[in-house]
Amino acid sequence: MKIALVGATGKIGRQIAQLAMARGHSVVALIREGAHIPEELRDIPRAIITLDNPRSIVPAIQKFNVLASAYGPDATSADILPEVTQTLIAAARQAHIRRLIVVGGAGSLEVAPGMQLIDTPDFPEAYKPLARAHREALKILTIASDLDWTFFAPASEIGPGEKLGHFRVQARHLLTDANGRSVIHYPDYAAAFVDEIEHPQFIRKVATAAY
């Protein structure tokens, strides 16, 4: 497949890019001017874009099968995420790409009927700006009914660690282990993400992966 990936230089994005290429897919990294390219991605094809202008993206993704995004702003710039989502939707439409898959936020996962993780009493205050931004981005995606989108959220705890080679996936609801924790390491989340690109299970749905 031909996959255009926004955020390929980030902690999650680089794992997705490496794995997709290892599985034989053609990947182009859509990066901003001056972005640092990690050593492991030095040979990846790349195109310079701006995330506030779909016209800067369209020429780089013509004839691609998938537009994917691992874009993840920090808490101080979280409020631009909905705008970036609108840009990606517009670019996908203009390039005639139906498949759009984005790294979502665990705060939008349900922990009980009608209750998202962000709305629980113990949700960390420091994470709320980004969680709210992801929730707004999800609202924007849900009205893009002409696209085959997926909002693919990681577990509530995601970070570096050994690739275990196993994980669970499901729609909409937070996944927890026997101890009540929701955890996944970067390489296994990347595997779940690329699996969803290759074999879609969650078209126009929120999904998640965890151990």
N, C-alpha and C positions, 0 to 999 in steps of 0.2 A: 504494500500500500504506500501511497505518498502522503506523508503526514507533515503538516506545517505546525510548528510548536512555538508558542509564545512562552517566555519564561524558562527557556531551556538552560540558562546559566545558573538558575537557582538550585537550592538543595534538593528539592523534589524534581524539578525540571530536568536537571542533568541526569538523574537516574532514569527518568522516562526516556530521554533521548538515547542514552546508551543502550538500554534494553531494546527499544524499538529497532535500532540499527542492528543490534546483535541478532535479532529475529528476522533480519533481512528486509526490513522496510526502508524506504527512502525518506529521510528526515531532513527538513530544513529548519534551522533555528531562526526565528524572527526576533531580532534584538534591537535595542535602542543604540543610537550613536554613542560610542565610547564605552559600551558595556564590556566588562571584564570577561574574557573567555577562559574557562577553566582548562587546565592542561589536558584533561581526558576528552575534551571536545574540540581540540585544536584543529582537527581535520573535518569537522562537520560543516556542510554547506550552510551559509547564513545570508540573511537579507536584513538591511537596516529599515526599520519602520518607526512610526510614532503611534502611540496608543490612543491619541485623540483624533486620528484621521484615518478612516477606513480606506481612503484612496491611496494611502502609503502602503497598505497591506495587500490590496488586491493584485497588483502585478506580480508579487512574490508567491501567490498561492493559486494562480491559474492552473487548472487541470489537476489540482490536488484532490484527494479523496476525503481528507479529514483536516479540520482546523481544531487544534487542541491548545489548551492554555493551562500553564502552571504558574501563571502570574500571581504573585503574592506580595502586595504592598505591606509595609510595616504599619503599626498602629497609628503613627503620626500622619500617614497619607492614605489611610483606609478609605476615606470618603471618595476617592477617585475610582474605586472598583466598579460601582455601577456604571459609570461613564465608559470604562474600559469594556465592560460587558456589552454595552450598546454598540461600541465600535466593532467588536468582534462579530456581533450578529449582522451588522450592516456589511462588513467585509465578506462574510460567508455568503450572504445573499447576492452581493455584487459579483462574486467569483463563482456563483452557482454551486456552492458546496453545501450539501444538506447536513452533513455530520459535524456537529460542534460538541466537544466534550471539554469540560473545565474542571480543574481542581477546586472543589467547593470548601465550605467551612463546616466543621462538625457541629457548630452552634445551631445550624439549621436542621439537624436531625431530631426526630421525635423521641422522647423518652416515655411518653404516655400519650394517649389519644388527644390530639390538639395541643400538646405542650412540647415546645422545642427545648433543646438543651440550654440555649441561651437564657431561657425564661425561668430556669431553676434557681433556687435561692443560693446555691453554692457556686454558681458560675463565676469565675474570676473577673473582677471589675476591669483589670488591665486588658483582658481579651475582648471586652464587649464592643469597642469601636470596630474592630475587624469583623467580629461575628455579625454585627448589625449590617455592615457593608456587604458581606456575603449574602445575608438574607435579602437585602435589596436587589442584589445581582440575581438571585434566584427568582424573585418576582418578575424581573425583566425577562428572564429566560422563559418563564412559564407562559408568557403571552406570545412567544415566537413559535407559534404552532406550525409554521411552514418548515421548521428545521427539526432535524433529529438530534436534539440536544440531550446531554446528560450532565447533571451536577454531581460530580463524584467526590464525595467528602471522605477524608481519611478518618481514622479513629480520633477520639478527643486527645489522645497523646500520640504524637508522631515525632520521630527523631532518628538519629543515626543508630545503627545496630546491625547485628549479624542477620544475613538473609536466612530466614528459617525455611522458606520454600513452601509454606502453607499459610492459609488465611481463609476467612469467611467473607462472603459478600451478601448483601441484601439491600432491599429498597427501603428508604425513608427512615428507618428506625436505628438508633444507636446500638451498636453491637458491643457487648461486654463479656468478659470472661467469668470464670467461676468465682473470682474474687471481686467482681463488680467493676473491674478496670476495662477501659477501652483503649487498646494499645496497638500500634503497628510500627514497624521500622521502615525507613525510606525504601529500601530495595523491594520489600514485599508489597508495599503500596504501589510502587511503580509497576510491578508485575500485574497487580489487579487492574490498574489503569490501562495498561497495554492490552490485557485480556479483553477489557470492555471495548477497546477499539477494534480488536480482531473479531470478537464474537459478541455483538451487542445484546445485552439482556435488559438494559434499563433506558430504553428510548423514551424521551420526554419524562424522565423520572429523576428523583434524588436517589443516590445510591451511596453505599459506604463499604469499606473494607476494614477488617480488624482480625486479630488472632482469636 
